[in-house]
Amino acid sequence: MELKDYILMQFESLKRGMGRATKDLSFEELKWRPSCGCNSIGLLLFHLAKSEDSFIQNRLQNKPEIWTSEKWYEKLGMPETEAGAHYTIDQVNAFPVRELKDIQAYYDAVREKTISYLKSLRPDDLDKKYEFKPFGEMTTASIFSIIVTHTAQHTGEISYLRGLQRGMDK
């Protein structure tokens, strides 16, 4: 099996896990936080999409994020400068959670671009090295590994938040 086929398989697995964790969530559940300064499911979903957009579009391809190029900031009614990460407690508390279908549409658009880019790569492209602050030198493959791990970690948090609210099977 080629490495990119393995990465694609991981993305499919993550999609199933995320679908289970977010299935039938209400807007109240999406924006609920267990305590002041804690992330909501909506913020976590947005963070995942925005981070992947930055990794794939900006850092690997040196293109503008689709956040900007496809005007997702307008579609989601947020500032173009929204970073999607490194929030203060006040920013977490004030984060403007959007409807699940809207956040999911951005996430799906990002993932579509990610998969298209991955499918375009030759095996030796995965060995290409980048200077990747703050991590240092990394290959394309290791950046994809970060995306998979990052998504898996936050999917676990989303599952936990859902479980706190109503349980996974309800």
C-alpha positions in Angstrom: 0.0 0.0 0.0 1.3 3.4 -0.9 1.6 5.9 2.0 -0.9 8.3 0.4 -3.5 5.5 0.3 -2.9 4.9 4.0 -3.4 8.6 4.7 -6.6 8.6 2.7 -7.8 5.6 4.7 -7.0 7.5 7.9 -9.1 10.4 6.7 -12.0 8.1 6.0 -11.8 6.6 9.5 -11.6 10.1 11.0 -14.7 11.2 9.0 -16.7 8.2 10.4 -15.6 9.1 14.0 -16.4 12.7 13.6 -19.8 11.9 12.0 -20.6 9.7 15.0 -19.5 12.4 17.5 -21.5 15.2 15.8 -24.6 13.3 14.6 -27.8 15.1 15.5 -26.2 17.7 17.8 -28.4 20.6 18.6 -27.1 24.2 18.4 -27.2 24.3 22.2 -25.0 21.2 22.4 -22.7 22.6 19.7 -22.1 25.8 21.7 -22.1 24.3 25.2 -19.0 24.6 27.3 -18.5 22.6 30.5 -16.9 25.7 32.2 -15.6 29.2 31.6 -12.6 29.1 29.3 -13.4 25.6 27.9 -13.8 24.9 24.2 -17.2 24.1 22.7 -17.7 21.5 20.1 -18.4 24.3 17.6 -15.1 26.0 18.4 -13.2 22.7 18.1 -14.7 21.9 14.7 -13.9 25.3 13.4 -10.3 25.1 14.8 -9.8 21.8 13.0 -11.0 23.1 9.7 -9.1 26.4 9.9 -5.8 24.6 11.0 -6.0 22.1 8.2 -6.8 24.9 5.7 -3.6 26.7 6.9 -1.4 23.5 6.8 -2.4 22.4 3.4 -3.2 25.6 1.4 -0.8 28.1 3.0 2.1 26.1 4.3 2.4 23.2 1.9 1.2 24.8 -1.3 2.0 28.5 -0.6 -1.6 29.4 -1.6 -4.1 31.5 0.2 -6.3 29.6 2.6 -9.8 28.9 1.2 -11.0 30.8 4.3 -9.9 33.8 2.2 -9.9 32.7 -1.4 -13.4 31.3 -1.2 -14.6 33.9 1.3 -15.6 31.4 4.0 -15.2 34.3 6.5 -18.2 35.9 4.8 -20.2 32.7 4.6 -19.6 32.2 8.4 -20.0 35.9 9.3 -16.6 36.1 10.9 -13.6 38.4 10.4 -11.2 37.6 7.6 -8.4 37.8 10.2 -9.9 35.0 12.4 -6.9 32.7 13.2 -8.8 29.7 14.5 -6.2 29.0 17.2 -4.3 30.3 20.2 -7.3 32.0 21.9 -7.3 33.7 25.2 -9.9 32.6 27.8 -11.9 35.7 26.9 -11.8 34.8 23.2 -12.9 31.2 23.9 -15.8 32.5 26.0 -16.9 34.9 23.2 -16.3 32.6 20.3 -19.3 32.9 17.9 -20.3 29.3 17.3 -22.2 28.8 14.0 -24.7 26.2 13.0 -23.3 22.7 12.6 -24.2 22.6 8.9 -22.3 25.8 8.3 -19.2 24.8 10.2 -19.3 21.3 8.5 -19.6 22.9 5.1 -16.3 24.8 5.6 -14.7 21.7 7.1 -15.8 19.6 4.1 -14.5 22.2 1.7 -11.1 22.2 3.4 -11.0 18.4 3.5 -11.9 18.2 -0.2 -8.9 20.4 -1.0 -6.7 18.4 1.3 -7.6 15.1 -0.4 -7.3 16.6 -3.9 -3.8 17.8 -3.0 -2.8 14.5 -1.5 -4.0 12.6 -4.5 -1.9 14.8 -6.8 1.3 13.9 -5.0 3.9 11.4 -6.2 5.4 9.1 -3.7 8.7 11.1 -3.6 6.7 14.4 -3.0 5.9 13.0 0.5 9.6 13.2 1.3 9.9 16.9 0.4 11.1 19.0 3.3 9.8 22.3 4.7 10.9 24.6 7.4 7.9 24.5 9.6 7.9 26.9 12.5 7.8 26.1 15.4 8.5 22.4 14.6 11.6 22.8 12.5 12.2 20.8 9.3 9.4 18.4 8.4 8.5 16.3 5.4 5.1 16.5 3.6 4.3 13.1 5.1 5.0 14.3 8.6 2.7 17.3 8.1 -0.1 14.9 7.0 0.7 12.9 10.1 0.2 16.0 12.2 -3.2 16.7 10.6 -4.3 13.1 11.2 -3.2 13.1 14.8 -4.6 16.6 15.4 -8.0 15.6 14.0 -8.0 12.4 16.1 -7.2 14.2 19.3 -9.9 16.8 18.8 -12.4 14.2 17.7 -11.8 12.6 21.0 -12.5 15.9 22.8 -15.7 16.4 20.8 -16.8 12.8 21.7 -16.1 13.6 25.3 -18.1 16.8 25.3 -21.0 15.1 23.6 -20.8 12.3 26.2 -20.9 14.8 29.0 -24.0 16.3 27.6 -26.0 13.3 26.5 -23.9 10.2 26.0 -22.6 8.9 22.7 -25.5 6.6 21.8 -28.3 9.1 22.5 
